[in-house]
Amino acid sequence: MQVTIKTAQEIEKMRVAGKLASEVLDYISPFVKPGITTEELDSLCHHYMVDVQKTIPAPLNYAPKGHKPYPKSICTSVNNQICHGIPGQKKLKNGDIVNIDVTVISQGYHGDTSRMFYVGEPSIQAKRLCEVTLEAMWRGIDMVKPGNHLGDIGHAIQKLAEGVGYSVVREFCGHGIGKKFHEDPQVLHYGKAGTGLELEPGMTFTIEPMINTGKAAIRYLPDGWTVTTKDGSLSAQWEHTVLVTEDGHEVLTVSNGATPKPIYRF
C-alpha cells in the first residue's frame, strides 16, 4: 500500500478542489424538483463545472479496469440505487431521494463529495435513512486524527447503522484521493476499532458510507455501472473528502451551502 502524504502546497490545492466540488452541489440544489430528469441535472452540472468553474468533471469517460468509460459528468443514484447511477431520461418524482456525487479536477487535484436530496416531500422512512446515513458519515469523520486507525472509522459507521437496523454496503468504500481520483488507502465503512492503517497528518481520503434500509446485498444493472440494492430497499450515501491534520482532521469539501454537521440523534 502506498499512501501519499500531501505537502502544504498540495493540501492548499485540495482545499480549492474540495470547495469547488461542494459548490457544484450548492448550484444544483434548487433544480432538484419533481419533473426534472437526472440527464438535465447532469447537463447543468457539466456546464457549471466546465464553463463557470473551469474545472474538469472527473467521472466523465473515467474507465477503471474492467469497466467501460463512464458516460456522464456526475452520478445520480435514486431511491434503491446505491451508487454510480448514470443520469438519464427518467423524471424525478415527489418522494424520491437522490444522491448526487460530484468530483472535480482543479489544478490537477481532485475534490470528491456527495449529498442526498429530497425530491418534494420524502417518506418518513426515506428521511430517517438519509439522516442516519449523514450522522454515520460524521461519526466516521470524528474518528479521524493521528494515531487512530482506519478500523475506527468503519467501526463507528457500522455500529450506528446496524444499531438502528440498517445494513452497510461492503463492496464499495472510501478511498485516498489527490492527484489521482482513487489512491490508497481503502476506507471501509465497517470494521473493528483499533485495526488497519494508522492515520498520519497529511493523509487525504474520502468517507462515503452507503447504507440500506434492507439487506446489504447489491446487484449491477446492465449498464455496467449503476449499483442497486438486491432486495429493492432504499439506499442513501453522503461523502466528504477529509484531511488528517496534526491534531485531528479538516473536512475539505465544504462551501456556503454544504449540509452542516448534524446534532447526533441515533
N, C-alpha and C positions, 0 to 999 in steps of 0.2 A: 504493500500500500504506500503510495506516495502522496502525502498530504502537503499541499503548498501553503507555507506561512507567508501571508501578504505583508509587504512593506508599507510604510506610512503613505507613500505615494499611490500604491495600488489600492489601499483602503479608501483613500480620498476618491479615486475613480469609481470604486464600488459604491460609495455613498451616492455619487451622482447618478449612476446607473440604477441603483435601487429606488431613489426618489422619482426618477423618470418613469420607471415601471409602475410605481404606485399611482403616479399622476395619470397614466393611461386609464386606470380603473376609476379614478375620480372623474375623468372626462366622460367615460361611457355610462356612468351610473344613471343619469337622467333618461337615457334611451332604453333602459331595461324595463319595458312595459308590455302588457298584453298586446299581441298583434304584430310585434316586430319579429323578424326571423334572426336566427343566430348568424346567418350569412351577412345580414345587414350590420349586425354588431361587429363582425369581423372586418367588414369594409370600412366602417367608421374608425375602428381602432387602427387599422392599417394606414389610413390617411393621416391620422393624428401622429402616429409614430414616424412615418416616413417624411411627411410634408411639413409638419409643425415642429416636432421634436428633433428631426434629422437623426433619428435612431434607426437601428436595424431590427426588425422583428425576428428574433432568434428561431422560433418554431418553423417559419416558412422555409420549406424544402429541407428541413432537418431530417437526416436519414441515418439513425443509428443502425448498427449491424443487425441484419435480419428484417428490417423494416423498409417499405418503400417510402419515398420522401413525404413528409407531412405537407399537406397542400394549402394550409391557411396560416394566418399570422397570429391567431390566438387559439386557445382551446375553450370550448363551451360545453360543459357537461351538465345535462339537465336531468333532474329527478333521480332515476335509478342508474344514471351514468356516473361512474366513479371518477374517471379521468380521461384525458386526451380525446374528448368529444370533438368531432370535426364539425365546424359550422356548416349549416345547410339551409334548405328552404322551409323547414318546419317552423311554423309560427309559435312563439311563446304564448301560453295562455294563463289566465288568472289562476293562482295557486301553485304554479310551477316554482321550483327552486333551481337556480343555475349557478354553477361555479364558472367564473371567468378567470382564466390563467394567462398571465402576460409575462413574457420575458423579452427585454430589450437589450441590445448591444450598444454601448456608448463608450467611445474611446477604447474599444477593444475589450471592454469588460461587461459582464452580464449582470442584470438585475432581474430577479425572478420572484413573482408574488401572485397570489390569487385570493379572491374573496367570493363568498356566497352572496347571491342577490335573491330577493323575493320578487316574484312577478305578481303584482297585485297583492292579494291577501293570502298568505300561506296557511296551511292547516296547522293545528296545534302541534301535531306530530312533527311536521317538517320544520317548524320554527324551533322546537325543542332540539331536534337533531343539529341544526345549524348552530344553535347557542352552545350545546355541549361540545361540538367539534371546535368552535372558536376557543372555548375555555381549555380544551385539551391541548391545542396548539400552544397556548400561552403557558400552560403548566409545564410543557416541554421546554419552552424558551426559558422559563425560570431556572431550569437546571443547568443552563449554560454559564459556566465560569471555569477558570483554570483549576485543574485538579479533579474536577468532576469527570465522569465518563459518558460516552455515548449511550451506554445502557441506562443511565439515569434519566435521559431524555425519553427514551422509549418506554421505560417503566412508568413514568409519570403519566404519559398519554394513555397507555394501556389500562392502567389502574382506574383512571377516571371513566374511560369509555366502557370498559367491561363492567365497572361498578354500577352503571345505570342501565345495563342490559344490552348495550350495543356491541358491535364487533369491529375489530381493526383490520383493515386490508393489509395483507402481508407481502404481496407481490411487488408493491411499489413503495419507495422510501424517499426521504430527503437525500440530499447529495451535496458534496463540495461544489463550489462554484467560484469562478473568477474569469480568467481569460477563456476558459472552456466552459461550455454550458453545463456539463456533468463531469465532475472531478471526484477523486477520493476526498473524504470518506463517504460511505453509505451511512445514512442516518435512519435507522429503523424506528418505527413508531410503536414498537413493543420491545420487551426485553427485561433483563434482570439488572437491578440497580448495582452499581459498582463494577460492572463488566464493560468490556470493549475499550476502544481507544480513549486515552486520557486527553482531555481538552487542553489546548495551549493558546496563549494570546496570538492573534494574527490568523487563526483559522476562520474561514468563512464557509457557511453551508446553509442549506435550506432546511426548514422544519415544516412539513406539509401533510399532516395526518389525514387519511381518508377513512371515514367512519360510516358504518352501515347500521341501519335500524334492525336488519335481519342478520343472516349469516355472513361470514367473511368471504365466502367463495365468489369467484369472479368468472366472467366469460368475455371473450372478444367478439365484437361484431365483425361481419365480413369485410369491412373496410380496412381491417388490419391494425387499426389504431384505437378506436373507441372501446373502452372497457366498461362493462356494466355489472351490476350485482347479478349473480346466478339466479337468485330467488325473486328478483324483481323489486326488492325492498329499496327504500330511499338511501342515498349516499350523500355525504357532504365532505367538503375539504376546504381548509384555509391554508395559506402559505405565506411565510416571511423568509427573507434572507437575513441571516444573523452573523454577527462578528463576535468572536471571543476576544474580550478586552483584558487588560491587566488585572482588573478586579471584578469582572462579571461579563456582561455582554452589551451589545448595541444592536438594535434592530435597524437594518439598513433600508428596508423597503417601506419608508414612511413618507407621508405627504399630508397636506392640509385636510384631505377628505378620507384619510385612512381610518379604518374601523379601530376605535380605541381599545386598549386592554380592558376586558370586562371585569366587573366585580364578580368574584367567584361564587357560584351558587350550587354547584353539583359535587 
